[in-house]
């Protein structure tokens, strides 16, 4: 239970950091209708349909809709649609500009991989998560959340000595 609460807190911090530059939605002329449909679906508690609408809006916006990608991650993770969440995370990494955005995008993708690892109990997912946290820290060395999450990931991989070093950072 304690680990779950910490994960929720860390995810919230990561999303909060990304929300600082929160866009209003897609820019392509055809995509806002699909994005609005996704928001309407959420109001009616049709999460899976909303996720499909956000995916459609992102596709119509040439996979450059940051707001769509954030929704795809949020609801993809919630529905354990890992492929959708990871695709959105990878799109965020591809579109990131500058070290701060790049670090945040890699962090977000790393959190998705970690959550998949927790859900599926797969070391391969944790290894990908560690790779993304390493990239986040390469882009921005002063990123305490990424250091902490990477320590947790290393602990899940049973690399206790390396995890301890991360936690000491």
PEQUIKA-V633559 format. One line per field, one symbol per residue. burial: 1 if it has 24 or more other ideal C-beta (glycine too) atoms within 12 Angstrom, else 0. A space follows every 50 residues. Layout:
BEGIN
burial->???
END
This chain:
BEGIN
burial->00000010011011101100001011000011011111101000001001 11111111111011111111111111101011011111111110110000 11111111111111111100000011111111111110110010111111 1111111000001001000
END
